[in-house]
């Protein structure tokens, strides 16, 4: 059987992490309408410090001082009262979204699953979501919300922060 390729987005679902701090079990597609070419999963290079000694000009050791940061990012054309509240907080009353009074920011922590069209599933136990509005008043393009989600350490001990299910043995 051919191994699946990391190809194209099928869906991104999200919901509250489980009460025990593990992977959430009630995940729904809140966003959808992903802007073509914007969905990416990237990681940074871990930061390290080189340890040198007097007796040699070569590096004696290397210490990892900061782990890689994994980030899921995308943009959505699904600009609605619900998506505005998801990223920016505030209230919804009869279809009207209002931001929080006093300019307070909202911390959004979600369990997230990103699935490719080829069936690969990336499951994130806990992510911190941040959105920015790009609401164009332009008849040649649609308004959108650009968002990023960074992987956080799960609240439940002993489980990895995320996993990638390729659907086949390696």
Biotite code that builds the C-alpha atoms (Angstrom):
import biotite.structure as struc

atoms = struc.array([
    struc.Atom([0.000, 0.000, 0.000], chain_id="A", res_id=1, res_name="UNK", atom_name="CA", element="C"),
    struc.Atom([1.327, 3.434, -0.917], chain_id="A", res_id=2, res_name="UNK", atom_name="CA", element="C"),
    struc.Atom([2.149, 5.766, 1.912], chain_id="A", res_id=3, res_name="UNK", atom_name="CA", element="C"),
    struc.Atom([-0.126, 8.820, 2.097], chain_id="A", res_id=4, res_name="UNK", atom_name="CA", element="C"),
    struc.Atom([1.267, 12.197, 1.118], chain_id="A", res_id=5, res_name="UNK", atom_name="CA", element="C"),
    struc.Atom([0.885, 15.376, 3.135], chain_id="A", res_id=6, res_name="UNK", atom_name="CA", element="C"),
    struc.Atom([-1.467, 16.966, 0.621], chain_id="A", res_id=7, res_name="UNK", atom_name="CA", element="C"),
    struc.Atom([-4.188, 19.599, 0.799], chain_id="A", res_id=8, res_name="UNK", atom_name="CA", element="C"),
    struc.Atom([-6.471, 20.454, 3.694], chain_id="A", res_id=9, res_name="UNK", atom_name="CA", element="C"),
    struc.Atom([-9.671, 18.510, 4.315], chain_id="A", res_id=10, res_name="UNK", atom_name="CA", element="C"),
    struc.Atom([-10.729, 20.154, 7.583], chain_id="A", res_id=11, res_name="UNK", atom_name="CA", element="C"),
    struc.Atom([-9.568, 21.798, 10.784], chain_id="A", res_id=12, res_name="UNK", atom_name="CA", element="C"),
    struc.Atom([-11.703, 20.951, 13.799], chain_id="A", res_id=13, res_name="UNK", atom_name="CA", element="C"),
    struc.Atom([-11.369, 22.355, 17.300], chain_id="A", res_id=14, res_name="UNK", atom_name="CA", element="C"),
    struc.Atom([-12.925, 22.355, 20.721], chain_id="A", res_id=15, res_name="UNK", atom_name="CA", element="C"),
    struc.Atom([-12.149, 22.606, 24.416], chain_id="A", res_id=16, res_name="UNK", atom_name="CA", element="C"),
    struc.Atom([-9.415, 20.327, 25.777], chain_id="A", res_id=17, res_name="UNK", atom_name="CA", element="C"),
    struc.Atom([-10.710, 17.445, 27.925], chain_id="A", res_id=18, res_name="UNK", atom_name="CA", element="C"),
    struc.Atom([-11.453, 18.140, 31.611], chain_id="A", res_id=19, res_name="UNK", atom_name="CA", element="C"),
    struc.Atom([-8.411, 16.033, 32.599], chain_id="A", res_id=20, res_name="UNK", atom_name="CA", element="C"),
    struc.Atom([-6.135, 18.196, 30.411], chain_id="A", res_id=21, res_name="UNK", atom_name="CA", element="C"),
    struc.Atom([-5.922, 15.666, 27.585], chain_id="A", res_id=22, res_name="UNK", atom_name="CA", element="C"),
    struc.Atom([-7.130, 15.768, 24.004], chain_id="A", res_id=23, res_name="UNK", atom_name="CA", element="C"),
    struc.Atom([-10.602, 17.214, 23.595], chain_id="A", res_id=24, res_name="UNK", atom_name="CA", element="C"),
    struc.Atom([-13.271, 14.811, 22.366], chain_id="A", res_id=25, res_name="UNK", atom_name="CA", element="C"),
    struc.Atom([-15.932, 17.218, 21.063], chain_id="A", res_id=26, res_name="UNK", atom_name="CA", element="C"),
    struc.Atom([-14.306, 18.955, 18.099], chain_id="A", res_id=27, res_name="UNK", atom_name="CA", element="C"),
    struc.Atom([-16.216, 20.799, 15.397], chain_id="A", res_id=28, res_name="UNK", atom_name="CA", element="C"),
    struc.Atom([-15.323, 22.699, 12.264], chain_id="A", res_id=29, res_name="UNK", atom_name="CA", element="C"),
    struc.Atom([-15.862, 26.293, 13.335], chain_id="A", res_id=30, res_name="UNK", atom_name="CA", element="C"),
    struc.Atom([-13.880, 28.033, 10.627], chain_id="A", res_id=31, res_name="UNK", atom_name="CA", element="C"),
    struc.Atom([-13.893, 26.288, 7.244], chain_id="A", res_id=32, res_name="UNK", atom_name="CA", element="C"),
    struc.Atom([-13.663, 28.339, 4.030], chain_id="A", res_id=33, res_name="UNK", atom_name="CA", element="C"),
    struc.Atom([-9.857, 28.289, 4.351], chain_id="A", res_id=34, res_name="UNK", atom_name="CA", element="C"),
    struc.Atom([-8.142, 30.729, 2.012], chain_id="A", res_id=35, res_name="UNK", atom_name="CA", element="C"),
    struc.Atom([-6.293, 28.688, -0.615], chain_id="A", res_id=36, res_name="UNK", atom_name="CA", element="C"),
    struc.Atom([-2.579, 28.345, 0.089], chain_id="A", res_id=37, res_name="UNK", atom_name="CA", element="C"),
    struc.Atom([-2.666, 29.637, 3.691], chain_id="A", res_id=38, res_name="UNK", atom_name="CA", element="C"),
    struc.Atom([-2.863, 26.467, 5.816], chain_id="A", res_id=39, res_name="UNK", atom_name="CA", element="C"),
    struc.Atom([0.612, 25.541, 7.064], chain_id="A", res_id=40, res_name="UNK", atom_name="CA", element="C"),
    struc.Atom([2.230, 23.641, 9.920], chain_id="A", res_id=41, res_name="UNK", atom_name="CA", element="C"),
    struc.Atom([5.717, 24.883, 10.666], chain_id="A", res_id=42, res_name="UNK", atom_name="CA", element="C"),
    struc.Atom([8.337, 24.485, 13.353], chain_id="A", res_id=43, res_name="UNK", atom_name="CA", element="C"),
    struc.Atom([11.218, 26.642, 14.455], chain_id="A", res_id=44, res_name="UNK", atom_name="CA", element="C"),
    struc.Atom([14.756, 25.397, 14.929], chain_id="A", res_id=45, res_name="UNK", atom_name="CA", element="C"),
    struc.Atom([15.474, 24.623, 18.589], chain_id="A", res_id=46, res_name="UNK", atom_name="CA", element="C"),
    struc.Atom([17.735, 27.194, 20.225], chain_id="A", res_id=47, res_name="UNK", atom_name="CA", element="C"),
    struc.Atom([21.029, 25.923, 21.558], chain_id="A", res_id=48, res_name="UNK", atom_name="CA", element="C"),
    struc.Atom([24.055, 27.199, 23.420], chain_id="A", res_id=49, res_name="UNK", atom_name="CA", element="C"),
    struc.Atom([27.508, 25.965, 22.544], chain_id="A", res_id=50, res_name="UNK", atom_name="CA", element="C"),
    struc.Atom([29.717, 24.935, 25.448], chain_id="A", res_id=51, res_name="UNK", atom_name="CA", element="C"),
    struc.Atom([33.405, 25.602, 24.913], chain_id="A", res_id=52, res_name="UNK", atom_name="CA", element="C"),
    struc.Atom([36.428, 24.624, 26.955], chain_id="A", res_id=53, res_name="UNK", atom_name="CA", element="C"),
    struc.Atom([39.910, 26.126, 27.193], chain_id="A", res_id=54, res_name="UNK", atom_name="CA", element="C"),
    struc.Atom([41.711, 22.969, 26.123], chain_id="A", res_id=55, res_name="UNK", atom_name="CA", element="C"),
    struc.Atom([40.136, 22.784, 22.652], chain_id="A", res_id=56, res_name="UNK", atom_name="CA", element="C"),
    struc.Atom([39.035, 25.043, 19.790], chain_id="A", res_id=57, res_name="UNK", atom_name="CA", element="C"),
    struc.Atom([36.190, 22.686, 18.980], chain_id="A", res_id=58, res_name="UNK", atom_name="CA", element="C"),
    struc.Atom([32.788, 22.747, 20.639], chain_id="A", res_id=59, res_name="UNK", atom_name="CA", element="C"),
    struc.Atom([32.798, 20.589, 23.786], chain_id="A", res_id=60, res_name="UNK", atom_name="CA", element="C"),
    struc.Atom([29.026, 20.180, 24.025], chain_id="A", res_id=61, res_name="UNK", atom_name="CA", element="C"),
    struc.Atom([25.763, 21.793, 22.967], chain_id="A", res_id=62, res_name="UNK", atom_name="CA", element="C"),
    struc.Atom([22.800, 22.469, 25.261], chain_id="A", res_id=63, res_name="UNK", atom_name="CA", element="C"),
    struc.Atom([19.241, 22.917, 24.034], chain_id="A", res_id=64, res_name="UNK", atom_name="CA", element="C"),
    struc.Atom([17.955, 26.101, 25.673], chain_id="A", res_id=65, res_name="UNK", atom_name="CA", element="C"),
    struc.Atom([14.579, 26.314, 23.924], chain_id="A", res_id=66, res_name="UNK", atom_name="CA", element="C"),
    struc.Atom([12.573, 23.586, 22.219], chain_id="A", res_id=67, res_name="UNK", atom_name="CA", element="C"),
    struc.Atom([11.163, 23.977, 18.725], chain_id="A", res_id=68, res_name="UNK", atom_name="CA", element="C"),
    struc.Atom([7.870, 25.875, 18.528], chain_id="A", res_id=69, res_name="UNK", atom_name="CA", element="C"),
    struc.Atom([5.204, 24.276, 16.317], chain_id="A", res_id=70, res_name="UNK", atom_name="CA", element="C"),
    struc.Atom([2.650, 26.603, 14.715], chain_id="A", res_id=71, res_name="UNK", atom_name="CA", element="C"),
    struc.Atom([-0.474, 25.922, 12.684], chain_id="A", res_id=72, res_name="UNK", atom_name="CA", element="C"),
    struc.Atom([-1.619, 28.928, 10.664], chain_id="A", res_id=73, res_name="UNK", atom_name="CA", element="C"),
    struc.Atom([-4.341, 29.655, 8.148], chain_id="A", res_id=74, res_name="UNK", atom_name="CA", element="C"),
    struc.Atom([-6.771, 32.285, 6.979], chain_id="A", res_id=75, res_name="UNK", atom_name="CA", element="C"),
    struc.Atom([-10.532, 31.903, 6.706], chain_id="A", res_id=76, res_name="UNK", atom_name="CA", element="C"),
    struc.Atom([-13.147, 33.695, 4.673], chain_id="A", res_id=77, res_name="UNK", atom_name="CA", element="C"),
    struc.Atom([-15.692, 32.607, 7.294], chain_id="A", res_id=78, res_name="UNK", atom_name="CA", element="C"),
    struc.Atom([-16.076, 35.994, 8.931], chain_id="A", res_id=79, res_name="UNK", atom_name="CA", element="C"),
    struc.Atom([-19.115, 35.766, 11.176], chain_id="A", res_id=80, res_name="UNK", atom_name="CA", element="C"),
    struc.Atom([-20.211, 36.802, 14.641], chain_id="A", res_id=81, res_name="UNK", atom_name="CA", element="C"),
    struc.Atom([-19.195, 33.341, 15.900], chain_id="A", res_id=82, res_name="UNK", atom_name="CA", element="C"),
    struc.Atom([-15.673, 33.460, 14.439], chain_id="A", res_id=83, res_name="UNK", atom_name="CA", element="C"),
    struc.Atom([-15.180, 37.042, 15.638], chain_id="A", res_id=84, res_name="UNK", atom_name="CA", element="C"),
    struc.Atom([-16.142, 35.961, 19.166], chain_id="A", res_id=85, res_name="UNK", atom_name="CA", element="C"),
    struc.Atom([-13.898, 32.869, 18.951], chain_id="A", res_id=86, res_name="UNK", atom_name="CA", element="C"),
    struc.Atom([-10.790, 34.942, 18.288], chain_id="A", res_id=87, res_name="UNK", atom_name="CA", element="C"),
    struc.Atom([-11.554, 38.313, 19.834], chain_id="A", res_id=88, res_name="UNK", atom_name="CA", element="C"),
    struc.Atom([-14.016, 37.565, 22.650], chain_id="A", res_id=89, res_name="UNK", atom_name="CA", element="C"),
    struc.Atom([-16.950, 39.857, 23.253], chain_id="A", res_id=90, res_name="UNK", atom_name="CA", element="C"),
    struc.Atom([-20.646, 39.147, 22.953], chain_id="A", res_id=91, res_name="UNK", atom_name="CA", element="C"),
    struc.Atom([-23.184, 38.197, 20.316], chain_id="A", res_id=92, res_name="UNK", atom_name="CA", element="C"),
    struc.Atom([-26.762, 39.474, 20.493], chain_id="A", res_id=93, res_name="UNK", atom_name="CA", element="C"),
    struc.Atom([-29.163, 38.721, 17.617], chain_id="A", res_id=94, res_name="UNK", atom_name="CA", element="C"),
    struc.Atom([-26.323, 38.303, 15.126], chain_id="A", res_id=95, res_name="UNK", atom_name="CA", element="C"),
    struc.Atom([-24.439, 41.427, 16.216], chain_id="A", res_id=96, res_name="UNK", atom_name="CA", element="C"),
    struc.Atom([-20.897, 40.893, 17.517], chain_id="A", res_id=97, res_name="UNK", atom_name="CA", element="C"),
    struc.Atom([-19.454, 43.439, 19.974], chain_id="A", res_id=98, res_name="UNK", atom_name="CA", element="C"),
    struc.Atom([-15.851, 43.370, 21.227], chain_id="A", res_id=99, res_name="UNK", atom_name="CA", element="C"),
    struc.Atom([-15.062, 43.188, 24.940], chain_id="A", res_id=100, res_name="UNK", atom_name="CA", element="C"),
    struc.Atom([-15.507, 46.448, 26.831], chain_id="A", res_id=101, res_name="UNK", atom_name="CA", element="C"),
    struc.Atom([-12.196, 47.993, 27.845], chain_id="A", res_id=102, res_name="UNK", atom_name="CA", element="C"),
    struc.Atom([-10.146, 46.323, 25.120], chain_id="A", res_id=103, res_name="UNK", atom_name="CA", element="C"),
    struc.Atom([-9.387, 43.168, 27.069], chain_id="A", res_id=104, res_name="UNK", atom_name="CA", element="C"),
    struc.Atom([-7.858, 40.329, 25.112], chain_id="A", res_id=105, res_name="UNK", atom_name="CA", element="C"),
    struc.Atom([-9.079, 36.776, 25.196], chain_id="A", res_id=106, res_name="UNK", atom_name="CA", element="C"),
    struc.Atom([-6.882, 33.716, 25.657], chain_id="A", res_id=107, res_name="UNK", atom_name="CA", element="C"),
    struc.Atom([-8.238, 30.926, 23.504], chain_id="A", res_id=108, res_name="UNK", atom_name="CA", element="C"),
    struc.Atom([-6.952, 27.408, 24.234], chain_id="A", res_id=109, res_name="UNK", atom_name="CA", element="C"),
    struc.Atom([-8.301, 24.614, 22.064], chain_id="A", res_id=110, res_name="UNK", atom_name="CA", element="C"),
    struc.Atom([-7.658, 21.014, 21.103], chain_id="A", res_id=111, res_name="UNK", atom_name="CA", element="C"),
    struc.Atom([-7.225, 21.000, 17.327], chain_id="A", res_id=112, res_name="UNK", atom_name="CA", element="C"),
    struc.Atom([-7.167, 18.349, 14.600], chain_id="A", res_id=113, res_name="UNK", atom_name="CA", element="C"),
    struc.Atom([-5.962, 19.244, 11.109], chain_id="A", res_id=114, res_name="UNK", atom_name="CA", element="C"),
    struc.Atom([-6.697, 16.577, 8.493], chain_id="A", res_id=115, res_name="UNK", atom_name="CA", element="C"),
    struc.Atom([-5.276, 16.375, 4.991], chain_id="A", res_id=116, res_name="UNK", atom_name="CA", element="C"),
    struc.Atom([-7.305, 15.222, 1.998], chain_id="A", res_id=117, res_name="UNK", atom_name="CA", element="C"),
    struc.Atom([-5.073, 12.144, 1.928], chain_id="A", res_id=118, res_name="UNK", atom_name="CA", element="C"),
    struc.Atom([-6.226, 11.161, 5.444], chain_id="A", res_id=119, res_name="UNK", atom_name="CA", element="C"),
    struc.Atom([-3.257, 12.217, 7.570], chain_id="A", res_id=120, res_name="UNK", atom_name="CA", element="C"),
    struc.Atom([-4.444, 13.636, 10.914], chain_id="A", res_id=121, res_name="UNK", atom_name="CA", element="C"),
    struc.Atom([-2.398, 15.990, 13.074], chain_id="A", res_id=122, res_name="UNK", atom_name="CA", element="C"),
    struc.Atom([-3.878, 16.128, 16.588], chain_id="A", res_id=123, res_name="UNK", atom_name="CA", element="C"),
    struc.Atom([-2.864, 18.912, 18.967], chain_id="A", res_id=124, res_name="UNK", atom_name="CA", element="C"),
    struc.Atom([-3.865, 18.482, 22.618], chain_id="A", res_id=125, res_name="UNK", atom_name="CA", element="C"),
    struc.Atom([-3.683, 22.185, 23.499], chain_id="A", res_id=126, res_name="UNK", atom_name="CA", element="C"),
    struc.Atom([-3.032, 25.180, 21.279], chain_id="A", res_id=127, res_name="UNK", atom_name="CA", element="C"),
    struc.Atom([-3.112, 28.919, 21.882], chain_id="A", res_id=128, res_name="UNK", atom_name="CA", element="C"),
    struc.Atom([-5.107, 30.624, 19.107], chain_id="A", res_id=129, res_name="UNK", atom_name="CA", element="C"),
    struc.Atom([-4.645, 34.227, 18.021], chain_id="A", res_id=130, res_name="UNK", atom_name="CA", element="C"),
    struc.Atom([-6.505, 35.921, 15.192], chain_id="A", res_id=131, res_name="UNK", atom_name="CA", element="C"),
    struc.Atom([-6.123, 39.152, 13.273], chain_id="A", res_id=132, res_name="UNK", atom_name="CA", element="C"),
    struc.Atom([-8.873, 40.694, 11.179], chain_id="A", res_id=133, res_name="UNK", atom_name="CA", element="C"),
    struc.Atom([-8.225, 41.606, 7.561], chain_id="A", res_id=134, res_name="UNK", atom_name="CA", element="C"),
    struc.Atom([-11.664, 42.907, 6.620], chain_id="A", res_id=135, res_name="UNK", atom_name="CA", element="C"),
    struc.Atom([-11.289, 44.416, 3.179], chain_id="A", res_id=136, res_name="UNK", atom_name="CA", element="C"),
    struc.Atom([-13.821, 46.942, 1.887], chain_id="A", res_id=137, res_name="UNK", atom_name="CA", element="C"),
    struc.Atom([-12.880, 45.969, -1.635], chain_id="A", res_id=138, res_name="UNK", atom_name="CA", element="C"),
    struc.Atom([-15.131, 44.481, -4.293], chain_id="A", res_id=139, res_name="UNK", atom_name="CA", element="C"),
    struc.Atom([-12.194, 42.464, -5.664], chain_id="A", res_id=140, res_name="UNK", atom_name="CA", element="C"),
    struc.Atom([-11.498, 40.475, -2.482], chain_id="A", res_id=141, res_name="UNK", atom_name="CA", element="C"),
    struc.Atom([-13.216, 39.044, 0.554], chain_id="A", res_id=142, res_name="UNK", atom_name="CA", element="C"),
    struc.Atom([-12.584, 39.928, 4.156], chain_id="A", res_id=143, res_name="UNK", atom_name="CA", element="C"),
    struc.Atom([-10.801, 37.275, 6.155], chain_id="A", res_id=144, res_name="UNK", atom_name="CA", element="C"),
    struc.Atom([-9.458, 36.338, 9.564], chain_id="A", res_id=145, res_name="UNK", atom_name="CA", element="C"),
    struc.Atom([-5.802, 35.336, 9.645], chain_id="A", res_id=146, res_name="UNK", atom_name="CA", element="C"),
    struc.Atom([-5.020, 33.076, 12.579], chain_id="A", res_id=147, res_name="UNK", atom_name="CA", element="C"),
    struc.Atom([-2.165, 31.202, 14.177], chain_id="A", res_id=148, res_name="UNK", atom_name="CA", element="C"),
    struc.Atom([-2.180, 28.484, 16.783], chain_id="A", res_id=149, res_name="UNK", atom_name="CA", element="C"),
    struc.Atom([0.912, 27.565, 18.794], chain_id="A", res_id=150, res_name="UNK", atom_name="CA", element="C"),
    struc.Atom([1.346, 24.172, 20.415], chain_id="A", res_id=151, res_name="UNK", atom_name="CA", element="C"),
    struc.Atom([1.313, 24.357, 24.220], chain_id="A", res_id=152, res_name="UNK", atom_name="CA", element="C"),
    struc.Atom([2.263, 21.724, 26.773], chain_id="A", res_id=153, res_name="UNK", atom_name="CA", element="C"),
    struc.Atom([-0.803, 19.659, 27.724], chain_id="A", res_id=154, res_name="UNK", atom_name="CA", element="C"),
    struc.Atom([-2.199, 20.061, 31.224], chain_id="A", res_id=155, res_name="UNK", atom_name="CA", element="C"),
    struc.Atom([-2.335, 16.266, 31.510], chain_id="A", res_id=156, res_name="UNK", atom_name="CA", element="C"),
    struc.Atom([1.006, 14.743, 32.502], chain_id="A", res_id=157, res_name="UNK", atom_name="CA", element="C"),
    struc.Atom([2.720, 12.064, 30.473], chain_id="A", res_id=158, res_name="UNK", atom_name="CA", element="C"),
    struc.Atom([1.186, 12.706, 27.057], chain_id="A", res_id=159, res_name="UNK", atom_name="CA", element="C"),
    struc.Atom([2.787, 14.297, 23.993], chain_id="A", res_id=160, res_name="UNK", atom_name="CA", element="C"),
    struc.Atom([1.668, 17.758, 22.922], chain_id="A", res_id=161, res_name="UNK", atom_name="CA", element="C"),
    struc.Atom([0.692, 16.509, 19.461], chain_id="A", res_id=162, res_name="UNK", atom_name="CA", element="C"),
    struc.Atom([0.806, 13.513, 17.187], chain_id="A", res_id=163, res_name="UNK", atom_name="CA", element="C"),
    struc.Atom([0.637, 12.813, 13.461], chain_id="A", res_id=164, res_name="UNK", atom_name="CA", element="C"),
    struc.Atom([-1.401, 9.794, 12.365], chain_id="A", res_id=165, res_name="UNK", atom_name="CA", element="C"),
    struc.Atom([-0.239, 8.711, 8.924], chain_id="A", res_id=166, res_name="UNK", atom_name="CA", element="C"),
    struc.Atom([-2.752, 5.856, 8.898], chain_id="A", res_id=167, res_name="UNK", atom_name="CA", element="C"),
    struc.Atom([-0.112, 3.253, 8.050], chain_id="A", res_id=168, res_name="UNK", atom_name="CA", element="C"),
    struc.Atom([2.926, 1.775, 9.769], chain_id="A", res_id=169, res_name="UNK", atom_name="CA", element="C"),
    struc.Atom([6.105, 3.696, 9.087], chain_id="A", res_id=170, res_name="UNK", atom_name="CA", element="C"),
])
